[in-house]
Amino acid sequence: MGALKQMEAGRMAVDVAPELGVSKHTIYAWKVKSRGLAVNEGQRLWQLKDGTHRLGNTSTQS
């Protein structure tokens, strides 16, 4: 994937996406898939991380 290699080289998704005619969200979805995860698995992973972070914040506020 040329877009991902460009991002690894330091370019931002916002700059790469219009050149390819896709949104930055599509590029991020490609990035998740390229790590061996399906998009919904990547989204679930982020939800779990966010939930864990929130649990940590809640327990420290008590």
N, C-alpha and C positions, 0 to 999 in steps of 0.2 A: 504494500500500500504506500504509494508515494506521499500521501497526506501525512501519514504517521511518521514517516522518515523525516519529512520537513519539520514536524513538530519536535522530534527528537533532536534535530539540528538547532532548535531554538526559536523557530517561528511559532506564532500563536494561532490557535484554531480560527480566531476571528479573521486573520489575514489569509489563511489557506482556504477556508470554506468558499468564499466568493469565486475564487479562481476555478474551483471544481463545480460550482453551481449547486452546492449543498449548504445546509445550515451548520453552524458550529456544533449543534447538538448531534447531528449525524456523525460528525468526525469523532466526537466523544464516544458515541455508540460503537463506532468502528474500533476505537482504542480498547474499549471493554471487551469486545469480541476477540480482538487480537491477543488478549491475555488468556484466551481459552475459556472465557466466560460468555454465556449468552447475555444479551442486554438485560433481560429480566433478572438474571442471577446477579448481575452487577448492581442493579437497582436495589435488590434485596440486601446485598452486602452493605451498601451505603445506609439503608434503613436500619440494619442491625447495628452498625457502627454509631449512627446518630442516636439510636435508642440507648445504647450502652453509655454514650457520652451524657445523655440526659439523666440516666440513672445515677451516674457519678456526681452530677451537679446537684441532684435532689438530696442525695445522702450527705453531702457536705454542708447543705443549708440547714439541716436539722439541728 
